[in-house]
Amino acid sequence: MPETGPSTQGQTTHGPIPTPRTETPAAPPPTTAHRAAGLLVTLVLGGLTALPPLSMDMYLPALPEVTESLRSPAATVQLTLTACLAGMALGQLVVGPMSDKWGRRRPLLVGMVVYVLATAACAFAPNVALLIAFRLLQGLAGAAGIVIARAVVRDLYDGVEMARFFSTLMLISGVAPVIAPLIGGQILRITDWRGVFHVLTVIGVLLTLVVWKWLHETLPPARRHDGGVGSALRTMRGLLADRVFTGYMLSGGFAFAALFAYISASPFVVQEIYGASPQTFSLLFGINSIGLVAVGQINGKLLVGRVSLDKALATGLTVITVAAAALLLMTSGAFGEVGLVPVAAGLFVLMSAMGLAMPNTNAQALMRTPHAAGSASALLGTSSFLVGAIASPLVGIAGEHTAVPMAVVQLVCALTAVACFLGLCRPWQRTGTPAGPPTMGR
């Protein structure tokens, strides 16, 4: 695919503050300081991308307890997840353009401070209505870490290197969903669900200090955008006018919705329908997250650079669709009475295939938008979280004693993701290499 600008493909020297992108005959060999700086940036960005799954997944084993503690139905308590997701979606629309205008560091620090305050407030919520409100604020503030982490990656990397870095971030942030439910389950052994938010508050404080001390600015003043809300809206409208960018955005968004249907419904499916303990649920959730991380690493270490990103993405979407269809057949009784093991296996396959879908949709979309990485990252995140927020309450619409709605939502989302990929991205019409942005609007 033809490039829209100089590429940093193959570049191995990078630090917290990138140098202007210029083509040079050969990159100098990396020094120990360069490697250390690159590792530090990787760890900080990994922490920022790990914060959303920590905020969501550590809380999951406590959902049945929250329904009892606050005397609210399961569908209402699931709105606490919806509120947090909706906040993360809307917050990205604000923070993304702000980071293009004022740089990455300042909006990120403000967002992290507000996140800490909102999380502490969740721990003291006296009723479900206030808990939903505080979770909304928590999501709005937490959006800063999500959108700016992706924008920083776009500042520092291009082409194949960017796709590989997203897979590396998946490895780091993938530790969070593995350990978060386990931590949540252990917290519930010694305290109630409010203790989960106390722990999240401490994590937020520590990450804020790390960002303040070690994450340098990655967007030089010369590359920032002037203008207010009107300019941001025009930029986003221009991005959405690119059919291929919109196709990747929607494909990734609906794939994420299938994932979030699992996240939202699995505590009730595993614990209420199949009678497993919170610790068993946490173990199964961790195993599924390991599958996602492992496939993400296969994508980044083995496939990227050898197989086109579109082929890897198409494989991931196909497996997700097949797994969702199998789950619908099992939960609807087409195979008779099935136990937890077959359902858990289907969920494992679906979760693992996300390791092909999620990093490749992000990389393909952001490679088309070097001029507005913050706004593009905001649109990618907003679409994913908004669709996920809609999917969350739908999985519990038939009550706590059937998993059919979860499987239906997953299959509909998977099929929609495939339709967007084929109908809008149309990869067969574009001569492809594993990386490199095509001409905008093509």
C-alpha positions as CSV (number, residue, x, y, z in Angstrom):
1,M,0.0,0.0,0.0
2,P,1.4,3.4,-0.8
3,E,2.5,5.5,2.2
4,T,1.1,8.9,3.2
5,G,4.2,10.0,4.9
6,P,7.6,8.8,6.1
7,S,7.6,5.5,7.8
8,T,9.5,4.4,10.9
9,Q,9.1,0.8,10.0
10,G,12.0,-1.2,11.3
11,Q,13.1,1.7,13.6
12,T,14.5,0.4,16.9
13,T,15.7,3.6,18.5
14,H,13.0,5.4,20.3
15,G,12.5,7.1,23.7
16,P,9.8,8.9,25.6
17,I,10.2,12.1,23.4
18,P,10.3,11.1,19.7
19,T,12.5,12.9,17.2
20,P,10.8,14.4,14.1
21,R,10.1,11.7,11.4
22,T,12.7,12.1,8.7
23,E,14.0,9.6,6.3
24,T,17.6,8.6,7.0
25,P,19.8,6.1,5.1
26,A,20.2,4.0,8.2
27,A,19.2,4.1,11.8
28,P,22.0,4.2,14.4
29,P,22.4,1.2,16.6
30,P,20.3,1.4,19.7
31,T,22.1,2.3,22.9
32,T,21.4,0.9,26.4
33,A,19.8,4.3,27.3
34,H,17.5,4.1,24.2
35,R,16.5,0.5,25.1
36,A,15.8,1.5,28.7
37,A,13.7,4.5,27.6
38,G,11.7,2.4,25.1
39,L,11.1,-0.2,27.8
40,L,10.0,2.5,30.2
41,V,7.5,3.9,27.7
42,T,6.2,0.4,27.0
43,L,5.6,-0.3,30.7
44,V,3.9,3.1,31.3
45,L,1.6,2.7,28.3
46,G,0.9,-0.9,29.3
47,G,-0.2,0.4,32.7
48,L,-2.5,2.9,31.1
49,T,-4.1,0.3,28.9
50,A,-4.4,-2.1,31.8
51,L,-6.4,0.4,33.9
52,P,-9.8,-0.2,32.1
53,P,-9.7,-4.0,32.4
54,L,-8.7,-3.5,36.0
55,S,-11.6,-1.2,36.6
56,M,-14.0,-3.7,35.0
57,D,-12.7,-7.1,35.7
58,M,-11.7,-6.8,39.4
59,Y,-15.3,-5.8,40.1
60,L,-16.9,-8.7,38.1
61,P,-16.8,-11.4,40.9
62,A,-18.6,-8.9,43.2
63,L,-21.6,-8.3,40.9
64,P,-23.9,-10.9,42.5
65,E,-22.9,-9.5,45.9
66,V,-23.7,-6.0,44.8
67,T,-27.2,-7.0,43.8
68,E,-27.8,-8.3,47.3
69,S,-26.0,-5.5,49.1
70,L,-27.8,-2.7,47.3
71,R,-31.1,-4.7,46.9
72,S,-31.2,-4.2,43.1
73,P,-31.9,-6.5,40.2
74,A,-29.1,-7.9,38.2
75,A,-30.0,-5.9,35.1
76,T,-29.8,-2.7,37.1
77,V,-26.4,-3.6,38.6
78,Q,-25.1,-4.4,35.2
79,L,-25.8,-0.7,34.4
80,T,-22.8,0.1,36.6
81,L,-20.7,-1.6,33.9
82,T,-22.7,0.2,31.2
83,A,-22.2,3.6,32.9
84,C,-18.4,3.0,33.1
85,L,-18.2,2.0,29.5
86,A,-20.3,4.9,28.3
87,G,-18.1,7.3,30.3
88,M,-15.0,5.8,28.7
89,A,-16.6,6.2,25.3
90,L,-17.7,9.8,25.7
91,G,-14.6,10.9,27.6
92,Q,-12.4,9.8,24.7
93,L,-14.3,12.1,22.3
94,V,-13.2,15.0,24.5
95,V,-9.7,13.9,25.6
96,G,-8.6,12.8,22.1
97,P,-8.9,16.2,20.4
98,M,-7.6,17.9,23.6
99,S,-4.4,15.8,23.3
100,D,-4.0,16.8,19.7
101,K,-4.2,20.5,20.7
102,W,-2.4,20.6,24.1
103,G,-0.2,17.5,23.9
104,R,-0.5,14.2,25.6
105,R,0.8,14.8,29.1
106,R,-1.4,17.5,30.5
107,P,-4.9,16.0,29.7
108,L,-3.6,12.6,30.9
109,L,-2.6,13.8,34.3
110,V,-5.9,15.7,34.8
111,G,-7.8,12.6,33.8
112,M,-5.9,10.4,36.2
113,V,-6.5,12.6,39.2
114,V,-10.3,12.7,38.5
115,Y,-10.2,8.9,38.0
116,V,-8.8,8.5,41.5
117,L,-11.4,10.7,43.1
118,A,-14.3,9.0,41.3
119,T,-13.1,5.5,42.2
120,A,-12.8,6.5,45.9
121,A,-16.4,7.8,45.7
122,C,-17.6,4.4,44.3
123,A,-16.4,2.7,47.4
124,F,-18.8,4.8,49.5
125,A,-21.8,4.8,47.2
126,P,-24.9,4.2,49.5
127,N,-27.2,3.1,46.7
128,V,-27.1,1.7,43.1
129,A,-28.1,5.1,41.6
130,L,-25.1,6.9,43.0
131,L,-22.8,3.9,42.2
132,I,-23.9,4.2,38.6
133,A,-23.2,8.0,38.6
134,F,-19.8,7.5,40.1
135,R,-18.9,4.8,37.7
136,L,-19.9,7.1,34.9
137,L,-17.5,9.7,36.2
138,Q,-14.8,7.1,36.7
139,G,-15.2,6.1,33.0
140,L,-15.1,9.7,31.8
141,A,-11.8,10.3,33.6
142,G,-10.3,6.8,32.8
143,A,-10.8,7.5,29.1
144,A,-7.7,9.7,29.2
145,G,-5.4,6.8,29.7
146,I,-7.1,4.7,26.9
147,V,-7.1,7.3,24.2
148,I,-3.7,8.9,25.0
149,A,-1.9,5.6,25.2
150,R,-3.0,4.8,21.6
151,A,-2.1,8.3,20.4
152,V,1.4,8.0,22.0
153,V,1.9,4.7,20.1
154,R,1.0,6.5,16.9
155,D,3.4,9.3,17.8
156,L,6.3,6.9,18.3
157,Y,5.6,4.1,15.7
158,D,4.4,3.4,12.2
159,G,3.8,0.5,9.9
160,V,4.7,-3.0,11.0
161,E,6.4,-1.6,14.2
162,M,3.1,-0.1,15.3
163,A,1.2,-3.4,14.8
164,R,3.9,-5.2,16.8
165,F,3.7,-2.6,19.6
166,F,0.0,-3.0,19.9
167,S,0.5,-6.7,20.4
168,T,3.1,-6.0,23.0
169,L,0.7,-3.7,24.8
170,M,-1.8,-6.6,24.7
171,L,0.7,-8.8,26.5
172,I,1.3,-6.2,29.2
173,S,-2.3,-5.1,29.6
174,G,-3.4,-8.7,29.2
175,V,-2.0,-9.4,32.6
176,A,-4.7,-7.2,34.1
177,P,-7.7,-9.3,33.1
178,V,-5.8,-12.4,34.1
179,I,-5.1,-11.2,37.6
180,A,-7.9,-8.7,38.2
181,P,-10.8,-11.3,38.8
182,L,-8.4,-13.3,40.9
183,I,-7.6,-10.3,43.0
184,G,-11.2,-9.4,43.2
185,G,-12.1,-12.9,44.3
186,Q,-9.5,-12.8,47.0
187,I,-10.6,-9.4,48.2
188,L,-14.1,-10.7,48.6
189,R,-12.7,-13.3,51.0
190,I,-11.7,-10.7,53.5
191,T,-14.0,-7.8,52.8
192,D,-17.1,-6.8,50.7
193,W,-17.4,-5.3,47.2
194,R,-16.4,-1.9,48.4
195,G,-12.9,-3.1,49.2
196,V,-12.5,-3.7,45.4
197,F,-12.8,0.1,44.8
198,H,-10.4,0.9,47.7
199,V,-7.8,-1.3,45.9
200,L,-8.5,0.4,42.6
201,T,-8.1,3.8,44.2
202,V,-4.6,2.9,45.4
203,I,-3.7,1.5,41.9
204,G,-4.9,4.8,40.4
205,V,-2.8,6.9,42.7
206,L,0.3,4.8,41.9
207,L,-0.2,5.0,38.2
208,T,-0.8,8.7,38.3
209,L,2.6,9.1,40.1
210,V,4.3,6.9,37.5
211,V,2.8,9.0,34.6
212,W,3.8,12.3,36.3
213,K,7.4,11.2,36.8
214,W,8.3,9.1,33.7
215,L,5.9,9.7,30.8
216,H,7.4,12.6,28.8
217,E,5.5,14.6,26.1
218,T,5.4,12.8,22.7
219,L,3.6,15.4,20.6
220,P,5.9,18.3,19.8
221,P,4.3,21.8,19.6
222,A,4.9,21.9,15.8
223,R,2.6,18.9,15.3
224,R,-0.3,20.1,17.5
225,H,-3.6,21.4,16.1
226,D,-5.0,24.8,16.9
227,G,-8.7,25.3,17.2
228,G,-11.6,24.5,19.4
229,V,-14.6,22.2,19.4
230,G,-15.5,23.1,15.8
231,S,-12.0,22.2,14.5
232,A,-12.2,18.9,16.4
233,L,-15.6,18.0,15.0
234,R,-14.3,18.8,11.4
235,T,-11.3,16.6,12.0
236,M,-13.5,13.7,13.2
237,R,-16.0,14.2,10.3
238,G,-13.0,14.0,7.9
239,L,-11.9,10.7,9.5
240,L,-15.4,9.2,9.3
241,A,-15.6,10.2,5.6
242,D,-12.8,7.7,5.0
243,R,-14.7,4.6,4.3
244,V,-11.9,2.2,5.1
245,F,-11.1,3.9,8.4
246,T,-14.8,3.7,9.4
247,G,-14.8,0.0,8.4
248,Y,-11.9,-0.9,10.7
249,M,-13.5,1.3,13.4
250,L,-16.8,-0.5,13.3
251,S,-15.3,-4.0,12.9
252,G,-13.2,-3.4,16.0
253,G,-16.2,-1.9,17.8
254,F,-18.5,-4.8,17.2
255,A,-15.8,-7.4,18.0
256,F,-15.2,-5.6,21.3
257,A,-19.0,-5.7,21.9
258,A,-19.0,-9.5,21.5
259,L,-16.1,-9.5,24.1
260,F,-18.0,-7.3,26.5
261,A,-21.1,-9.3,26.2
262,Y,-19.0,-12.1,27.7
263,I,-17.5,-9.8,30.3
264,S,-20.9,-8.6,31.4
265,A,-22.8,-11.9,31.4
266,S,-20.1,-14.4,32.5
267,P,-20.3,-13.7,36.3
268,F,-24.0,-14.7,36.3
269,V,-23.6,-17.5,33.7
270,V,-20.7,-19.2,35.5
271,Q,-21.8,-18.5,39.1
272,E,-25.6,-18.4,39.0
273,I,-26.4,-20.9,36.1
274,Y,-23.6,-23.4,36.6
275,G,-23.1,-22.8,40.4
276,A,-19.4,-22.1,40.4
277,S,-17.8,-20.1,43.2
278,P,-16.4,-16.6,42.7
279,Q,-12.9,-18.1,42.8
280,T,-13.7,-20.6,40.1
281,F,-15.1,-17.9,37.9
282,S,-12.0,-15.8,38.5
283,L,-9.8,-18.8,37.4
284,L,-11.8,-19.4,34.2
285,F,-11.7,-15.7,33.4
286,G,-8.0,-15.7,33.9
287,I,-7.5,-18.7,31.6
288,N,-9.6,-17.0,28.9
289,S,-7.5,-13.8,29.2
290,I,-4.3,-15.9,28.9
291,G,-5.7,-17.2,25.6
292,L,-6.3,-13.7,24.3
293,V,-2.8,-12.6,25.3
294,A,-1.2,-15.7,23.8
295,V,-2.9,-15.3,20.4
296,G,-2.0,-11.6,20.5
297,Q,1.6,-12.5,20.9
298,I,1.4,-15.0,18.1
299,N,0.0,-12.1,16.0
300,G,2.7,-9.7,16.9
301,K,5.7,-12.0,17.0
302,L,4.9,-14.5,14.2
303,L,2.2,-13.1,11.9
304,V,2.9,-9.4,11.5
305,G,5.4,-8.9,8.7
306,R,4.7,-12.3,7.3
307,V,0.9,-12.3,6.8
308,S,-1.1,-9.2,5.9
309,L,-3.0,-7.6,8.7
310,D,-6.2,-8.0,6.8
311,K,-5.8,-11.8,6.6
312,A,-5.0,-12.1,10.3
313,L,-8.0,-9.9,11.1
314,A,-10.3,-11.9,8.8
315,T,-9.2,-15.1,10.5
316,G,-9.9,-13.6,13.9
317,L,-13.4,-12.4,13.0
318,T,-14.2,-15.8,11.4
319,V,-13.2,-17.7,14.6
320,I,-15.2,-15.3,16.8
321,T,-18.3,-15.8,14.6
322,V,-18.0,-19.6,14.7
323,A,-17.4,-19.7,18.5
324,A,-20.5,-17.4,19.0
325,A,-22.6,-19.7,16.9
326,A,-21.5,-22.7,18.8
327,L,-22.3,-21.0,22.1
328,L,-25.8,-20.2,20.9
329,L,-26.4,-23.8,19.9
330,M,-25.1,-25.1,23.3
331,T,-27.0,-22.6,25.5
332,S,-30.2,-23.0,23.6
333,G,-30.3,-26.8,24.1
334,A,-29.5,-27.8,20.6
335,F,-27.0,-30.4,21.9
336,G,-29.1,-31.3,25.0
337,E,-28.0,-30.4,28.5
338,V,-24.4,-29.2,28.5
339,G,-22.3,-28.5,31.5
340,L,-19.8,-25.7,32.3
341,V,-16.9,-27.3,30.5
342,P,-18.2,-27.1,26.9
343,V,-19.5,-23.6,27.4
344,A,-16.2,-22.5,29.0
345,A,-14.3,-24.0,26.0
346,G,-16.5,-22.0,23.6
347,L,-15.8,-18.8,25.5
348,F,-12.1,-19.5,25.6
349,V,-12.0,-19.8,21.8
350,L,-14.0,-16.6,21.4
351,M,-11.8,-14.7,23.8
352,S,-8.6,-16.0,22.2
353,A,-9.6,-14.9,18.7
354,M,-9.8,-11.3,20.0
355,G,-6.0,-11.4,20.0
356,L,-6.2,-11.3,16.2
357,A,-9.1,-8.9,15.9
358,M,-8.3,-6.1,18.3
359,P,-4.6,-5.1,17.6
360,N,-5.1,-5.4,13.9
361,T,-8.2,-3.2,13.6
362,N,-6.4,-0.5,15.7
363,A,-3.2,-0.7,13.7
364,Q,-4.9,-0.6,10.3
365,A,-7.1,2.3,11.3
366,L,-4.4,4.4,12.9
367,M,-2.0,3.9,10.0
368,R,-4.4,5.9,7.9
369,T,-4.4,8.9,10.4
370,P,-0.9,10.1,11.2
371,H,-2.3,13.7,11.0
372,A,-4.8,13.3,13.8
373,A,-3.8,10.4,16.0
374,G,-5.6,11.7,19.1
375,S,-9.0,12.2,17.3
376,A,-8.7,8.9,15.5
377,S,-7.9,7.1,18.7
378,A,-10.9,8.8,20.3
379,L,-13.2,7.6,17.6
380,L,-11.9,4.0,17.8
381,G,-12.3,3.9,21.6
382,T,-15.7,5.6,21.5
383,S,-17.2,3.3,19.0
384,S,-16.0,0.2,20.9
385,F,-17.2,1.4,24.3
386,L,-20.5,2.7,23.1
387,V,-21.4,-0.5,21.4
388,G,-20.1,-2.4,24.4
389,A,-22.3,-0.3,26.7
390,I,-25.4,-1.1,24.6
391,A,-24.5,-4.8,24.6
392,S,-24.0,-5.0,28.4
393,P,-27.7,-4.7,29.6
394,L,-29.0,-6.8,26.7
395,V,-27.2,-10.0,27.9
396,G,-29.4,-9.9,31.1
397,I,-32.7,-9.0,29.5
398,A,-34.1,-12.5,30.0
399,G,-33.0,-12.8,33.6
400,E,-30.1,-14.5,35.5
401,H,-31.0,-18.1,34.6
402,T,-30.3,-18.3,30.9
403,A,-27.2,-17.7,28.8
404,V,-29.0,-17.5,25.5
405,P,-29.1,-13.7,25.4
406,M,-25.3,-13.6,25.9
407,A,-24.8,-15.9,22.9
408,V,-27.3,-14.1,20.7
409,V,-25.7,-10.7,21.4
410,Q,-22.2,-12.2,20.7
411,L,-23.3,-13.7,17.4
412,V,-25.1,-10.6,16.2
413,C,-22.1,-8.5,17.0
414,A,-19.7,-10.9,15.3
415,L,-21.7,-11.0,12.1
416,T,-22.0,-7.2,12.1
417,A,-18.2,-6.9,12.5
418,V,-17.7,-9.3,9.5
419,A,-20.2,-7.3,7.4
420,C,-18.4,-4.0,8.2
421,F,-15.0,-5.5,7.4
422,L,-16.2,-6.9,4.0
423,G,-18.5,-4.1,3.1
424,L,-16.4,-1.1,4.0
425,C,-12.8,-2.2,4.2
426,R,-13.0,-4.4,1.1
427,P,-9.4,-5.6,1.5
428,W,-9.4,-7.5,-1.8
429,Q,-9.7,-4.1,-3.6
430,R,-6.4,-2.8,-2.0
431,T,-3.0,-4.1,-3.0
432,G,-1.7,-4.9,0.5
433,T,1.5,-5.3,2.3
434,P,1.5,-6.2,6.0
435,A,1.7,-2.5,6.9
436,G,1.6,1.1,5.6
437,P,-1.3,3.5,5.3
438,P,-3.1,3.8,2.0
439,T,-4.2,7.0,0.6
440,M,-6.9,8.7,2.7
441,G,-10.5,8.2,1.4
442,R,-9.6,5.4,-0.9
